[in-house]
Amino acid sequence: MEAVRMLAVDWGALVPSGWGLLDILAVAFLIYLFLSLIRDTRALPMVVAAGLLLGVYYGTGWERLGTLRWLVGNLLPYIIFALIVIYAGEIRRGLTRLSRGVPLLGERERGDPVDDVVLASSYFSQKRIGALMAFEREIGLATYVESGIALNAVVSYDLLVSIFQPASPLHDGAAIIRKNRIVAASCFLPLSLNPLLSTHLGTRHRAAIGVTEESDAVAVVVSEETGDIALMHGGSVELRLTPEQLRDRLRRHLRARGGVLFTRPAG
């Protein structure tokens, strides 16, 4: 019994107290903020290198490598100073972003892509420019994204108009929108094989219907021949929509599952 008591683990000592847990969460949050600030910046490789040197410094203390510890210890202050000087711009931008607030679940650009898509669709309709835009929802469209040209740019009216200009090399195919970003353009979508579809529907319409048959995506098509705006969802099609009707349909369908899929405009 004595041996059993000696091997018994004091689980209460291993579980942090309320203040200890708060301390851990605060440190984790600060680390997250720091990584968010340097993500996708030039400073990230340098910070990783500095972290490795810091690890080497403490590692040499455990292994009693005095000379290496002295060398790394003398280099670290200069490396930190070099980081501040070289990446002053990134630090300034990071602090600006921090002052504006960093969302807990990752940084997202403000803006509602629906308004830009509706405005662009109205322009395409007036000019009779063919266009196909597919909104990804819960079922990913990665297979079709890989068939196109990667963009990963925030949705905007100007960008959509540039993509679907007849002279643009990206105008053929679909622009795929994920939340509030155009992840790729000139993407190939599967054509619907539904024999009940009208023969008046062209390739863009059949591709839009096809992707909504194989996923829960919502697609918008502007006819090059007639300028009509159409919306596809669940394998069905709504033809001859006005811009106001398109806006209403998109808002309803894009919020039908899992709540809001993109941020609302500020104010």
Secondary structure, DSSP 8 states (H G I E B T S, - for coil): -HHHHHH---HHHHS--HHHHHHHHHHHHHHHHHHHHHTTSTHHHHHHHHHHHHHHHHHHHHHT-HHHHHHHHHHHHHHHHHHHHHTHHHHHHHHHHHHH---TT-------HHHHHHHHHHHHHHHT--EEEEEE-SS--HHHHTTSEEEEEE--HHHHHHHHSTTSTT-SSEEEEETTEEEEEEE-------TTS-TT--HHHHHHHHHHHHSS-EEEEE-TTT--EEEEETTEEEEEE-HHHHHHHHHHHHTSSSS-SS-----
